[in-house]
Each structure stands twice: as structure tokens, then as C-alpha cells.
């Protein structure tokens, strides 16, 4: 099973569930057909974009020439990856499907035991497990002070913490509310003081739902713009933001002109 595990660099969806790279699966299954043609055939089995998979553009270093180029990948759910592995009707497909089943079982056990409902939850759990492991190694004298300092510099210097992400999200929410206010989209009690009580309740509910919908759209656009400003892909995971860029991202969000966000 170890050799199968080495084939995959498993990812996480925003809800914390496990995701699989289509290109890694294509390579692991030892498919001879070109990736794009093979994946098109697999999708025809009834898989749907944004439900079973998302399309992601990644930069790849050319082996023959010193240049990079864009390459499409399909980041799929474990269910889709398991089914595709089974469809191949091969020994390697059977082994890979068995590995995915094991991964799914482990994820479900973790999610149930620790209440994992999002990517942030999973990141916090991993951070805690790493911290607990370090505490044990330090207490038993298995980690030197120099090694500990190196680890701290790596974790603290490179990756955002959940608190950093919360700060960015707060800045985005504040800016989104400001943009909607300038556009005249807001929920006020004055709109519901006339008419039947039942109609007032319905109107109030509709207005709040529309406001939440618009707020979500603006927040999403702000987040995408912020990531692109940092040189990232707009759909890159939040935890890929470098910690050194957190203040830069927050300042950029504060400085965005409302007119630059289409509602």
C-alpha cells in the first residue's frame, strides 16, 4: 500500500474533504491514452463539474526546455476517483480504489472524532497534532533547540495561521458591506413598516436573503482580487497565502475602490 500512497499528493476541498488530482490518478492507473482524451471519456460516465470535480490550471516546468506552461488538472472527489479506478478493471485500479477507501475511512473517523466540517478545521487539527508531536519529542530530548528553532521559522515564516485567515475574511466582509452600502443594497427596518404583518415577514426574509446573496458574491470577488494581487491564482486555497503577505492583502482590500467591483 505504501507504493500506492506515494503516487498521490492528496488535497483538501474547502469543506475539509479529501480531493484527488486527475493527472496523478491518470499516471497512477498507468493509462496509455493522452490525459485530456482519457479524462473527457471518464467524465462522460456522468460526472458533473463543480459537483464531482473542479478544473484547475497549474504551472508546470518543462523537462526539455527551461520554461513553464499552463496545464489543466481535474481536482475530483474521492467518490469520483474510486469509481474511475473501478472502471479501469485492472489490478492497479483495484489497488488504488482500495487505497482511496482506506483514506476515506480514516478521514470519516477524524471528521467524526474532531468535528471537521471545513478546511480550516482540518488545518487547525493538523497544527495541533504537529504541536503535540513536537511537545513529546522535546520532552524526551529527541529534538534539539536549534532544530526546534528551524521548525518554528519554517511554520511561522511561510504559512498563514487560522487567525491570519480570519483577519483577511473580516477585512473582506467589512469592505463588502461598505460596497453594498454605497450601491444602495442594504436591509433597513423602514422598508417593512407598512402593510400586512405576514407580507412584511416575507418581504423581510426576501430582502435578507438577497442581501446575503449579494454579500457572498462581493466577498468572493474581493478574495479573488486579493489573491491575484499577491500573484496567486484566484481559486487557490486560502491557506496557500504566505504569512508575510497577510498585511499586504488586508491593506489591498481596504484600498479597493467600490467602483472596481461589479455587482
VEXSELO-721543 format. One record per residue (C-alpha): residue number from 1; residue in three letters; x, y negated, z; chain. Coordinates in Angstrom, 3 decimals. Layout:
N
<node i="NUM" aa="ALA" xx="X" yy="Y" zz="Z" ch="A"/>
...
# end
This chain:
263
<node i="1" aa="UNK" xx="0.000" yy="0.000" zz="0.000" ch="A"/>
<node i="2" aa="UNK" xx="2.980" yy="-2.336" zz="0.588" ch="A"/>
<node i="3" aa="UNK" xx="3.893" yy="-2.382" zz="-3.101" ch="A"/>
<node i="4" aa="UNK" xx="0.287" yy="-3.375" zz="-3.929" ch="A"/>
<node i="5" aa="UNK" xx="0.364" yy="-6.135" zz="-1.299" ch="A"/>
<node i="6" aa="UNK" xx="3.470" yy="-7.647" zz="-2.898" ch="A"/>
<node i="7" aa="UNK" xx="1.575" yy="-8.119" zz="-6.181" ch="A"/>
<node i="8" aa="UNK" xx="-0.721" yy="-10.768" zz="-4.713" ch="A"/>
<node i="9" aa="UNK" xx="-0.326" yy="-14.174" zz="-3.115" ch="A"/>
<node i="10" aa="UNK" xx="-3.860" yy="-14.268" zz="-1.718" ch="A"/>
<node i="11" aa="UNK" xx="-5.534" yy="-17.670" zz="-1.416" ch="A"/>
<node i="12" aa="UNK" xx="-8.370" yy="-19.143" zz="0.657" ch="A"/>
<node i="13" aa="UNK" xx="-11.586" yy="-20.765" zz="-0.524" ch="A"/>
<node i="14" aa="UNK" xx="-12.924" yy="-23.879" zz="1.249" ch="A"/>
<node i="15" aa="UNK" xx="-15.275" yy="-21.632" zz="3.282" ch="A"/>
<node i="16" aa="UNK" xx="-12.295" yy="-19.624" zz="4.549" ch="A"/>
<node i="17" aa="UNK" xx="-12.984" yy="-16.518" zz="2.447" ch="A"/>
<node i="18" aa="UNK" xx="-10.222" yy="-14.742" zz="0.531" ch="A"/>
<node i="19" aa="UNK" xx="-9.620" yy="-15.600" zz="-3.136" ch="A"/>
<node i="20" aa="UNK" xx="-7.585" yy="-13.791" zz="-5.809" ch="A"/>
<node i="21" aa="UNK" xx="-5.656" yy="-15.166" zz="-8.797" ch="A"/>
<node i="22" aa="UNK" xx="-6.896" yy="-13.761" zz="-12.097" ch="A"/>
<node i="23" aa="UNK" xx="-3.385" yy="-13.851" zz="-13.548" ch="A"/>
<node i="24" aa="UNK" xx="-1.958" yy="-11.946" zz="-10.593" ch="A"/>
<node i="25" aa="UNK" xx="-4.733" yy="-9.359" zz="-10.955" ch="A"/>
<node i="26" aa="UNK" xx="-4.081" yy="-9.093" zz="-14.717" ch="A"/>
<node i="27" aa="UNK" xx="-0.393" yy="-8.438" zz="-14.024" ch="A"/>
<node i="28" aa="UNK" xx="-1.074" yy="-6.057" zz="-11.132" ch="A"/>
<node i="29" aa="UNK" xx="-3.513" yy="-3.964" zz="-13.182" ch="A"/>
<node i="30" aa="UNK" xx="-0.821" yy="-3.674" zz="-15.880" ch="A"/>
<node i="31" aa="UNK" xx="-3.152" yy="-4.945" zz="-18.610" ch="A"/>
<node i="32" aa="UNK" xx="-1.600" yy="-4.982" zz="-22.083" ch="A"/>
<node i="33" aa="UNK" xx="-4.119" yy="-7.400" zz="-23.598" ch="A"/>
<node i="34" aa="UNK" xx="-3.383" yy="-11.147" zz="-23.522" ch="A"/>
<node i="35" aa="UNK" xx="-4.732" yy="-12.721" zz="-20.319" ch="A"/>
<node i="36" aa="UNK" xx="-7.191" yy="-15.165" zz="-21.916" ch="A"/>
<node i="37" aa="UNK" xx="-8.811" yy="-12.488" zz="-24.100" ch="A"/>
<node i="38" aa="UNK" xx="-8.947" yy="-9.976" zz="-21.255" ch="A"/>
<node i="39" aa="UNK" xx="-10.487" yy="-12.445" zz="-18.809" ch="A"/>
<node i="40" aa="UNK" xx="-13.088" yy="-13.509" zz="-21.375" ch="A"/>
<node i="41" aa="UNK" xx="-14.079" yy="-9.852" zz="-21.694" ch="A"/>
<node i="42" aa="UNK" xx="-14.226" yy="-9.389" zz="-17.910" ch="A"/>
<node i="43" aa="UNK" xx="-16.398" yy="-12.493" zz="-17.424" ch="A"/>
<node i="44" aa="UNK" xx="-18.839" yy="-11.071" zz="-19.982" ch="A"/>
<node i="45" aa="UNK" xx="-19.766" yy="-8.398" zz="-17.408" ch="A"/>
<node i="46" aa="UNK" xx="-21.955" yy="-11.056" zz="-15.797" ch="A"/>
<node i="47" aa="UNK" xx="-19.656" yy="-13.165" zz="-13.635" ch="A"/>
<node i="48" aa="UNK" xx="-20.515" yy="-16.868" zz="-13.280" ch="A"/>
<node i="49" aa="UNK" xx="-18.231" yy="-19.880" zz="-12.982" ch="A"/>
<node i="50" aa="UNK" xx="-18.420" yy="-21.746" zz="-9.634" ch="A"/>
<node i="51" aa="UNK" xx="-20.106" yy="-18.690" zz="-8.097" ch="A"/>
<node i="52" aa="UNK" xx="-17.735" yy="-15.794" zz="-8.741" ch="A"/>
<node i="53" aa="UNK" xx="-14.712" yy="-17.825" zz="-9.840" ch="A"/>
<node i="54" aa="UNK" xx="-13.340" yy="-21.295" zz="-10.497" ch="A"/>
<node i="55" aa="UNK" xx="-10.922" yy="-22.298" zz="-13.246" ch="A"/>
<node i="56" aa="UNK" xx="-7.688" yy="-23.870" zz="-12.052" ch="A"/>
<node i="57" aa="UNK" xx="-4.928" yy="-25.499" zz="-14.081" ch="A"/>
<node i="58" aa="UNK" xx="-1.431" yy="-24.781" zz="-12.775" ch="A"/>
<node i="59" aa="UNK" xx="2.027" yy="-25.927" zz="-13.855" ch="A"/>
<node i="60" aa="UNK" xx="4.340" yy="-23.108" zz="-14.939" ch="A"/>
<node i="61" aa="UNK" xx="8.085" yy="-23.185" zz="-15.576" ch="A"/>
<node i="62" aa="UNK" xx="9.003" yy="-21.777" zz="-18.980" ch="A"/>
<node i="63" aa="UNK" xx="11.541" yy="-18.946" zz="-18.768" ch="A"/>
<node i="64" aa="UNK" xx="13.001" yy="-19.567" zz="-22.227" ch="A"/>
<node i="65" aa="UNK" xx="13.113" yy="-23.370" zz="-22.148" ch="A"/>
<node i="66" aa="UNK" xx="13.718" yy="-25.895" zz="-19.395" ch="A"/>
<node i="67" aa="UNK" xx="10.208" yy="-27.316" zz="-19.391" ch="A"/>
<node i="68" aa="UNK" xx="6.872" yy="-26.902" zz="-17.636" ch="A"/>
<node i="69" aa="UNK" xx="3.460" yy="-26.418" zz="-19.179" ch="A"/>
<node i="70" aa="UNK" xx="-0.174" yy="-26.208" zz="-18.046" ch="A"/>
<node i="71" aa="UNK" xx="-1.725" yy="-22.751" zz="-17.683" ch="A"/>
<node i="72" aa="UNK" xx="-5.315" yy="-21.842" zz="-16.771" ch="A"/>
<node i="73" aa="UNK" xx="-5.973" yy="-19.396" zz="-13.964" ch="A"/>
<node i="74" aa="UNK" xx="-9.249" yy="-17.968" zz="-12.651" ch="A"/>
<node i="75" aa="UNK" xx="-9.455" yy="-18.026" zz="-8.850" ch="A"/>
<node i="76" aa="UNK" xx="-12.028" yy="-15.349" zz="-8.068" ch="A"/>
<node i="77" aa="UNK" xx="-13.887" yy="-13.974" zz="-5.080" ch="A"/>
<node i="78" aa="UNK" xx="-12.869" yy="-10.657" zz="-3.558" ch="A"/>
<node i="79" aa="UNK" xx="-16.117" yy="-9.111" zz="-4.827" ch="A"/>
<node i="80" aa="UNK" xx="-15.265" yy="-10.066" zz="-8.411" ch="A"/>
<node i="81" aa="UNK" xx="-11.675" yy="-8.821" zz="-8.017" ch="A"/>
<node i="82" aa="UNK" xx="-12.889" yy="-5.489" zz="-6.599" ch="A"/>
<node i="83" aa="UNK" xx="-15.381" yy="-4.991" zz="-9.415" ch="A"/>
<node i="84" aa="UNK" xx="-12.848" yy="-5.850" zz="-12.131" ch="A"/>
<node i="85" aa="UNK" xx="-10.366" yy="-3.406" zz="-10.575" ch="A"/>
<node i="86" aa="UNK" xx="-13.011" yy="-0.672" zz="-10.627" ch="A"/>
<node i="87" aa="UNK" xx="-13.987" yy="-1.428" zz="-14.251" ch="A"/>
<node i="88" aa="UNK" xx="-10.446" yy="-0.577" zz="-15.429" ch="A"/>
<node i="89" aa="UNK" xx="-10.935" yy="3.108" zz="-14.494" ch="A"/>
<node i="90" aa="UNK" xx="-7.215" yy="3.523" zz="-13.829" ch="A"/>
<node i="91" aa="UNK" xx="-5.165" yy="4.797" zz="-10.907" ch="A"/>
<node i="92" aa="UNK" xx="-3.618" yy="1.375" zz="-10.292" ch="A"/>
<node i="93" aa="UNK" xx="-7.100" yy="-0.161" zz="-10.450" ch="A"/>
<node i="94" aa="UNK" xx="-8.301" yy="2.278" zz="-7.782" ch="A"/>
<node i="95" aa="UNK" xx="-5.349" yy="1.433" zz="-5.517" ch="A"/>
<node i="96" aa="UNK" xx="-5.798" yy="-2.321" zz="-5.939" ch="A"/>
<node i="97" aa="UNK" xx="-9.532" yy="-2.049" zz="-5.215" ch="A"/>
<node i="98" aa="UNK" xx="-8.695" yy="-0.097" zz="-2.043" ch="A"/>
<node i="99" aa="UNK" xx="-6.282" yy="-2.850" zz="-1.005" ch="A"/>
<node i="100" aa="UNK" xx="-8.942" yy="-5.527" zz="-1.549" ch="A"/>
<node i="101" aa="UNK" xx="-11.424" yy="-3.524" zz="0.545" ch="A"/>
<node i="102" aa="UNK" xx="-8.854" yy="-3.398" zz="3.372" ch="A"/>
<node i="103" aa="UNK" xx="-8.225" yy="-7.168" zz="3.085" ch="A"/>
<node i="104" aa="UNK" xx="-11.974" yy="-7.836" zz="3.151" ch="A"/>
<node i="105" aa="UNK" xx="-12.429" yy="-5.684" zz="6.261" ch="A"/>
<node i="106" aa="UNK" xx="-9.613" yy="-7.495" zz="8.059" ch="A"/>
<node i="107" aa="UNK" xx="-10.998" yy="-10.903" zz="7.061" ch="A"/>
<node i="108" aa="UNK" xx="-14.503" yy="-9.999" zz="8.267" ch="A"/>
<node i="109" aa="UNK" xx="-13.116" yy="-8.811" zz="11.599" ch="A"/>
<node i="110" aa="UNK" xx="-11.188" yy="-12.081" zz="12.034" ch="A"/>
<node i="111" aa="UNK" xx="-14.161" yy="-14.197" zz="10.968" ch="A"/>
<node i="112" aa="UNK" xx="-16.421" yy="-12.380" zz="13.424" ch="A"/>
<node i="113" aa="UNK" xx="-13.969" yy="-12.463" zz="16.332" ch="A"/>
<node i="114" aa="UNK" xx="-12.877" yy="-16.100" zz="15.932" ch="A"/>
<node i="115" aa="UNK" xx="-15.944" yy="-17.696" zz="14.291" ch="A"/>
<node i="116" aa="UNK" xx="-14.205" yy="-18.504" zz="10.985" ch="A"/>
<node i="117" aa="UNK" xx="-16.588" yy="-20.491" zz="8.763" ch="A"/>
<node i="118" aa="UNK" xx="-14.196" yy="-22.739" zz="6.831" ch="A"/>
<node i="119" aa="UNK" xx="-10.659" yy="-23.057" zz="5.506" ch="A"/>
<node i="120" aa="UNK" xx="-9.857" yy="-25.457" zz="8.363" ch="A"/>
<node i="121" aa="UNK" xx="-10.945" yy="-22.803" zz="10.884" ch="A"/>
<node i="122" aa="UNK" xx="-8.621" yy="-20.253" zz="9.282" ch="A"/>
<node i="123" aa="UNK" xx="-5.710" yy="-22.714" zz="9.198" ch="A"/>
<node i="124" aa="UNK" xx="-6.207" yy="-23.518" zz="12.886" ch="A"/>
<node i="125" aa="UNK" xx="-6.257" yy="-19.794" zz="13.730" ch="A"/>
<node i="126" aa="UNK" xx="-3.043" yy="-19.185" zz="11.774" ch="A"/>
<node i="127" aa="UNK" xx="-1.433" yy="-22.171" zz="13.506" ch="A"/>
<node i="128" aa="UNK" xx="-2.448" yy="-20.778" zz="16.908" ch="A"/>
<node i="129" aa="UNK" xx="-1.196" yy="-17.265" zz="16.098" ch="A"/>
<node i="130" aa="UNK" xx="2.146" yy="-18.678" zz="14.931" ch="A"/>
<node i="131" aa="UNK" xx="2.362" yy="-20.750" zz="18.117" ch="A"/>
<node i="132" aa="UNK" xx="1.569" yy="-17.719" zz="20.311" ch="A"/>
<node i="133" aa="UNK" xx="4.175" yy="-15.627" zz="18.477" ch="A"/>
<node i="134" aa="UNK" xx="6.808" yy="-18.356" zz="18.929" ch="A"/>
<node i="135" aa="UNK" xx="5.984" yy="-18.643" zz="22.641" ch="A"/>
<node i="136" aa="UNK" xx="6.556" yy="-14.902" zz="23.005" ch="A"/>
<node i="137" aa="UNK" xx="9.854" yy="-14.952" zz="21.075" ch="A"/>
<node i="138" aa="UNK" xx="11.101" yy="-17.944" zz="23.083" ch="A"/>
<node i="139" aa="UNK" xx="10.141" yy="-16.379" zz="26.428" ch="A"/>
<node i="140" aa="UNK" xx="12.000" yy="-13.163" zz="25.530" ch="A"/>
<node i="141" aa="UNK" xx="15.070" yy="-15.053" zz="24.294" ch="A"/>
<node i="142" aa="UNK" xx="14.677" yy="-13.950" zz="20.669" ch="A"/>
<node i="143" aa="UNK" xx="14.655" yy="-17.500" zz="19.236" ch="A"/>
<node i="144" aa="UNK" xx="17.486" yy="-19.995" zz="19.799" ch="A"/>
<node i="145" aa="UNK" xx="16.829" yy="-23.693" zz="20.421" ch="A"/>
<node i="146" aa="UNK" xx="18.426" yy="-24.525" zz="17.068" ch="A"/>
<node i="147" aa="UNK" xx="16.148" yy="-22.076" zz="15.221" ch="A"/>
<node i="148" aa="UNK" xx="13.111" yy="-23.447" zz="17.055" ch="A"/>
<node i="149" aa="UNK" xx="14.035" yy="-26.996" zz="16.031" ch="A"/>
<node i="150" aa="UNK" xx="14.368" yy="-25.872" zz="12.399" ch="A"/>
<node i="151" aa="UNK" xx="10.917" yy="-24.257" zz="12.532" ch="A"/>
<node i="152" aa="UNK" xx="9.369" yy="-27.345" zz="14.128" ch="A"/>
<node i="153" aa="UNK" xx="10.884" yy="-29.598" zz="11.472" ch="A"/>
<node i="154" aa="UNK" xx="9.515" yy="-27.367" zz="8.734" ch="A"/>
<node i="155" aa="UNK" xx="5.982" yy="-27.175" zz="10.151" ch="A"/>
<node i="156" aa="UNK" xx="5.735" yy="-30.783" zz="11.291" ch="A"/>
<node i="157" aa="UNK" xx="7.543" yy="-32.339" zz="8.358" ch="A"/>
<node i="158" aa="UNK" xx="5.811" yy="-30.578" zz="5.498" ch="A"/>
<node i="159" aa="UNK" xx="2.250" yy="-29.538" zz="6.249" ch="A"/>
<node i="160" aa="UNK" xx="-0.764" yy="-31.566" zz="7.340" ch="A"/>
<node i="161" aa="UNK" xx="-2.410" yy="-30.674" zz="10.617" ch="A"/>
<node i="162" aa="UNK" xx="-6.192" yy="-30.329" zz="11.078" ch="A"/>
<node i="163" aa="UNK" xx="-6.049" yy="-33.719" zz="12.847" ch="A"/>
<node i="164" aa="UNK" xx="-4.430" yy="-35.293" zz="9.761" ch="A"/>
<node i="165" aa="UNK" xx="-7.194" yy="-33.916" zz="7.537" ch="A"/>
<node i="166" aa="UNK" xx="-9.843" yy="-35.195" zz="9.976" ch="A"/>
<node i="167" aa="UNK" xx="-8.280" yy="-38.687" zz="9.780" ch="A"/>
<node i="168" aa="UNK" xx="-8.402" yy="-38.621" zz="5.970" ch="A"/>
<node i="169" aa="UNK" xx="-12.006" yy="-37.377" zz="5.989" ch="A"/>
<node i="170" aa="UNK" xx="-13.002" yy="-40.142" zz="8.435" ch="A"/>
<node i="171" aa="UNK" xx="-11.420" yy="-42.793" zz="6.177" ch="A"/>
<node i="172" aa="UNK" xx="-13.241" yy="-41.322" zz="3.174" ch="A"/>
<node i="173" aa="UNK" xx="-16.606" yy="-41.254" zz="4.991" ch="A"/>
<node i="174" aa="UNK" xx="-16.218" yy="-44.875" zz="6.135" ch="A"/>
<node i="175" aa="UNK" xx="-15.278" yy="-46.018" zz="2.641" ch="A"/>
<node i="176" aa="UNK" xx="-18.122" yy="-44.042" zz="1.041" ch="A"/>
<node i="177" aa="UNK" xx="-20.660" yy="-45.634" zz="3.397" ch="A"/>
<node i="178" aa="UNK" xx="-19.233" yy="-49.064" zz="2.561" ch="A"/>
<node i="179" aa="UNK" xx="-19.503" yy="-48.373" zz="-1.195" ch="A"/>
<node i="180" aa="UNK" xx="-23.111" yy="-47.180" zz="-0.902" ch="A"/>
<node i="181" aa="UNK" xx="-23.959" yy="-50.231" zz="1.199" ch="A"/>
<node i="182" aa="UNK" xx="-22.598" yy="-52.571" zz="-1.475" ch="A"/>
<node i="183" aa="UNK" xx="-24.592" yy="-50.647" zz="-4.093" ch="A"/>
<node i="184" aa="UNK" xx="-27.775" yy="-51.164" zz="-2.077" ch="A"/>
<node i="185" aa="UNK" xx="-28.186" yy="-47.487" zz="-1.199" ch="A"/>
<node i="186" aa="UNK" xx="-28.919" yy="-47.145" zz="2.491" ch="A"/>
<node i="187" aa="UNK" xx="-31.543" yy="-45.828" zz="4.884" ch="A"/>
<node i="188" aa="UNK" xx="-33.418" yy="-48.515" zz="6.857" ch="A"/>
<node i="189" aa="UNK" xx="-36.478" yy="-48.267" zz="9.096" ch="A"/>
<node i="190" aa="UNK" xx="-38.115" yy="-51.280" zz="7.394" ch="A"/>
<node i="191" aa="UNK" xx="-38.956" yy="-49.171" zz="4.348" ch="A"/>
<node i="192" aa="UNK" xx="-41.177" yy="-46.862" zz="6.393" ch="A"/>
<node i="193" aa="UNK" xx="-43.317" yy="-49.266" zz="8.452" ch="A"/>
<node i="194" aa="UNK" xx="-46.265" yy="-49.352" zz="6.046" ch="A"/>
<node i="195" aa="UNK" xx="-48.668" yy="-46.550" zz="5.123" ch="A"/>
<node i="196" aa="UNK" xx="-49.788" yy="-43.182" zz="6.384" ch="A"/>
<node i="197" aa="UNK" xx="-47.619" yy="-41.536" zz="9.062" ch="A"/>
<node i="198" aa="UNK" xx="-47.322" yy="-38.312" zz="7.031" ch="A"/>
<node i="199" aa="UNK" xx="-46.324" yy="-40.254" zz="3.917" ch="A"/>
<node i="200" aa="UNK" xx="-43.827" yy="-42.215" zz="5.997" ch="A"/>
<node i="201" aa="UNK" xx="-42.262" yy="-38.975" zz="7.228" ch="A"/>
<node i="202" aa="UNK" xx="-41.996" yy="-37.577" zz="3.698" ch="A"/>
<node i="203" aa="UNK" xx="-40.550" yy="-40.822" zz="2.354" ch="A"/>
<node i="204" aa="UNK" xx="-38.092" yy="-40.968" zz="5.233" ch="A"/>
<node i="205" aa="UNK" xx="-36.959" yy="-37.396" zz="4.595" ch="A"/>
<node i="206" aa="UNK" xx="-36.550" yy="-38.007" zz="0.845" ch="A"/>
<node i="207" aa="UNK" xx="-34.583" yy="-41.193" zz="1.407" ch="A"/>
<node i="208" aa="UNK" xx="-32.251" yy="-39.490" zz="3.877" ch="A"/>
<node i="209" aa="UNK" xx="-31.711" yy="-36.527" zz="1.543" ch="A"/>
<node i="210" aa="UNK" xx="-30.948" yy="-38.851" zz="-1.379" ch="A"/>
<node i="211" aa="UNK" xx="-28.540" yy="-40.862" zz="0.780" ch="A"/>
<node i="212" aa="UNK" xx="-26.730" yy="-37.701" zz="1.922" ch="A"/>
<node i="213" aa="UNK" xx="-26.539" yy="-36.536" zz="-1.701" ch="A"/>
<node i="214" aa="UNK" xx="-25.063" yy="-39.844" zz="-2.883" ch="A"/>
<node i="215" aa="UNK" xx="-22.714" yy="-39.977" zz="0.119" ch="A"/>
<node i="216" aa="UNK" xx="-21.417" yy="-36.499" zz="-0.704" ch="A"/>
<node i="217" aa="UNK" xx="-20.795" yy="-37.472" zz="-4.349" ch="A"/>
<node i="218" aa="UNK" xx="-18.889" yy="-40.624" zz="-3.415" ch="A"/>
<node i="219" aa="UNK" xx="-16.826" yy="-38.795" zz="-0.765" ch="A"/>
<node i="220" aa="UNK" xx="-15.895" yy="-36.140" zz="-3.324" ch="A"/>
<node i="221" aa="UNK" xx="-14.812" yy="-38.785" zz="-5.858" ch="A"/>
<node i="222" aa="UNK" xx="-12.752" yy="-40.598" zz="-3.229" ch="A"/>
<node i="223" aa="UNK" xx="-10.999" yy="-37.382" zz="-2.216" ch="A"/>
<node i="224" aa="UNK" xx="-10.176" yy="-36.518" zz="-5.837" ch="A"/>
<node i="225" aa="UNK" xx="-8.819" yy="-40.032" zz="-6.489" ch="A"/>
<node i="226" aa="UNK" xx="-6.709" yy="-39.855" zz="-3.325" ch="A"/>
<node i="227" aa="UNK" xx="-5.144" yy="-36.525" zz="-4.284" ch="A"/>
<node i="228" aa="UNK" xx="-4.366" yy="-37.753" zz="-7.797" ch="A"/>
<node i="229" aa="UNK" xx="-2.792" yy="-40.887" zz="-6.305" ch="A"/>
<node i="230" aa="UNK" xx="-0.483" yy="-38.570" zz="-4.341" ch="A"/>
<node i="231" aa="UNK" xx="0.469" yy="-36.741" zz="-7.538" ch="A"/>
<node i="232" aa="UNK" xx="-1.733" yy="-33.712" zz="-6.837" ch="A"/>
<node i="233" aa="UNK" xx="-4.480" yy="-32.035" zz="-8.815" ch="A"/>
<node i="234" aa="UNK" xx="-7.903" yy="-33.396" zz="-7.893" ch="A"/>
<node i="235" aa="UNK" xx="-9.141" yy="-29.911" zz="-6.942" ch="A"/>
<node i="236" aa="UNK" xx="-6.048" yy="-28.970" zz="-4.909" ch="A"/>
<node i="237" aa="UNK" xx="-6.800" yy="-27.604" zz="-1.390" ch="A"/>
<node i="238" aa="UNK" xx="-6.843" yy="-30.258" zz="1.336" ch="A"/>
<node i="239" aa="UNK" xx="-4.081" yy="-28.512" zz="3.292" ch="A"/>
<node i="240" aa="UNK" xx="-1.699" yy="-28.958" zz="0.336" ch="A"/>
<node i="241" aa="UNK" xx="-1.422" yy="-32.660" zz="1.176" ch="A"/>
<node i="242" aa="UNK" xx="2.052" yy="-33.356" zz="2.551" ch="A"/>
<node i="243" aa="UNK" xx="2.117" yy="-34.718" zz="6.066" ch="A"/>
<node i="244" aa="UNK" xx="4.403" yy="-37.569" zz="5.011" ch="A"/>
<node i="245" aa="UNK" xx="1.660" yy="-38.702" zz="2.590" ch="A"/>
<node i="246" aa="UNK" xx="-1.192" yy="-38.910" zz="5.131" ch="A"/>
<node i="247" aa="UNK" xx="-0.758" yy="-42.635" zz="5.907" ch="A"/>
<node i="248" aa="UNK" xx="-0.341" yy="-43.353" zz="2.195" ch="A"/>
<node i="249" aa="UNK" xx="-3.601" yy="-41.516" zz="1.428" ch="A"/>
<node i="250" aa="UNK" xx="-5.547" yy="-43.360" zz="4.148" ch="A"/>
<node i="251" aa="UNK" xx="-4.252" yy="-46.759" zz="3.011" ch="A"/>
<node i="252" aa="UNK" xx="-5.117" yy="-45.933" zz="-0.611" ch="A"/>
<node i="253" aa="UNK" xx="-8.677" yy="-45.020" zz="0.441" ch="A"/>
<node i="254" aa="UNK" xx="-9.053" yy="-48.299" zz="2.349" ch="A"/>
<node i="255" aa="UNK" xx="-7.798" yy="-50.293" zz="-0.656" ch="A"/>
<node i="256" aa="UNK" xx="-10.019" yy="-48.662" zz="-3.300" ch="A"/>
<node i="257" aa="UNK" xx="-12.347" yy="-51.170" zz="-4.925" ch="A"/>
<node i="258" aa="UNK" xx="-16.021" yy="-50.130" zz="-4.742" ch="A"/>
<node i="259" aa="UNK" xx="-16.398" yy="-51.044" zz="-8.431" ch="A"/>
<node i="260" aa="UNK" xx="-13.923" yy="-48.289" zz="-9.353" ch="A"/>
<node i="261" aa="UNK" xx="-16.276" yy="-45.581" zz="-8.024" ch="A"/>
<node i="262" aa="UNK" xx="-19.152" yy="-44.782" zz="-10.363" ch="A"/>
<node i="263" aa="UNK" xx="-22.409" yy="-43.968" zz="-8.546" ch="A"/>
# end
